[in-house]
Amino acid sequence: MAIEIRSLAWHGKGLDLIDQTALPHEIVRLDVSDVETLIDAIQRLAVRGAPALGASGAFGVAIAMLQAEREHWDAAALDDAIRRIRDARPTAVNLAGGVDRVLPFVAQGVDAVLAEAEAVVREDVAANKAIGAHGADWILDRVERRPLRVLTHCNTGSLATAGWGTALGIIRELHARGVLETVYADETRPLLQGSRLTAWELDQEGIPHFVQPDGAAASTILRGLVDVAIIGADRIAANGDTANKIGSVGVALACRDAGIPFVVAAPQTTFDPATAHGDEIEIEERPESEVLEWGGIRVAPAASRAFNPAFDVTPARLIDAIVSEQGVIEP
Ligand SMILES: CSC[C@H]1O[C@H](OP(=O)(O)O)[C@H](O)[C@@H]1O
């Protein structure tokens, strides 16, 4: 049975967040009522996932407005706080999009901003349900095998969105239709969104799955153990090039070599027509310690450095379908 997980909700004076860094072993809730706490939560991925970042950006403007009132900020200080929320992470277009969506309502007051932020949430959940249906229809029309074995990367479920999920929304829909055999969930190093978050969501609903090392994805696909790969997105350029969690382009290359569909699932809020090509997308580089340490213990030699891009860009030529709430694009 599908369950309703809500990664974030407005509690009247701030955001109530599930701290995703504590999952799957603890459900820790964060009360976010000031700008610095929100920016910290975004940058340490306590709240994460493109659509969830969009909602956080929208509510973040309300948080900044209420704090400005409490602390008697001038207009410049409020503008600066809103800009820092907008810039907290660069790759997912949704964060800036969520902030920009509510900015026109600031002059009308915080209630108007909150009403628009709630609309962002409602629209995202509805979009994800539509993505689930469109994506399942497209896959079932093109993949003969029943039941299906699906590979996914990172976390694209209720935790990464306002609810239901994008790629994981399609997986939930396939499961609900009784046509899903199993999910291969890439663990998604270094922060393990797959083994910690996707596996948690699948486990909550009794959806059969295997967690696998990221390095196993290509051979699992080339051995014929997967019928379709479905991933999310953080920014889709005008030509269809798609930025997503690091490791996604490797999955796409294996799918193309194996002749199985590689499907991107994302709401319209993740499409960025202002970015013409994927090579224009800023890729967030994260702290070296995420790669060089494990549980706070140094793994690599002291002199070793780390290269830690959080995203990669899959060229449109490797994508068989981009599924949004408006339907399916075949680049
Ligand atoms: C439904 S979009 C989720 C998207 O966001 C993830 O990145 P992060 O965990 O760093 O926020 C990953 O790229 C997912 O595909």
The ligand as an SDF file (V2000), in Angstrom:
LIG
                    3D

 15 15  0  0  0  0  0  0  0  0999 V2000
   13.3400   14.1630   -7.7010 C   0  0  0  0  0  0  0  0  0  0  0  0
   14.7670   15.0080   -8.0470 S   0  0  0  0  0  0  0  0  0  0  0  0
   15.9210   14.2140   -7.0430 C   0  0  0  0  0  0  0  0  0  0  0  0
   17.3150   14.4340   -7.5380 C   0  0  0  0  0  0  0  0  0  0  0  0
   18.0180   15.2220   -6.5860 O   0  0  0  0  0  0  0  0  0  0  0  0
   19.0980   14.4490   -6.1260 C   0  0  0  0  0  0  0  0  0  0  0  0
   20.2160   15.2300   -5.7880 O   0  0  0  0  0  0  0  0  0  0  0  0
   20.5120   15.5600   -4.2190 P   0  0  0  0  0  0  0  0  0  0  0  0
   20.2430   14.2970   -3.4500 O   0  0  0  0  0  0  0  0  0  0  0  0
   21.9520   15.9910   -4.2250 O   0  0  0  0  0  0  0  0  0  0  0  0
   19.5660   16.6890   -3.8740 O   0  0  0  0  0  0  0  0  0  0  0  0
   19.4190   13.5310   -7.2790 C   0  0  0  0  0  0  0  0  0  0  0  0
   20.0820   14.1970   -8.3280 O   0  0  0  0  0  0  0  0  0  0  0  0
   18.0250   13.1250   -7.6610 C   0  0  0  0  0  0  0  0  0  0  0  0
   17.8850   12.5610   -8.9280 O   0  0  0  0  0  0  0  0  0  0  0  0
  1  2  1  0
  2  3  1  0
  3  4  1  0
  4  5  1  0
  4 14  1  0
  5  6  1  0
  6  7  1  0
  6 12  1  0
  7  8  1  0
  8  9  2  0
  8 10  1  0
  8 11  1  0
 12 13  1  0
 12 14  1  0
 14 15  1  0
M  END
$$$$
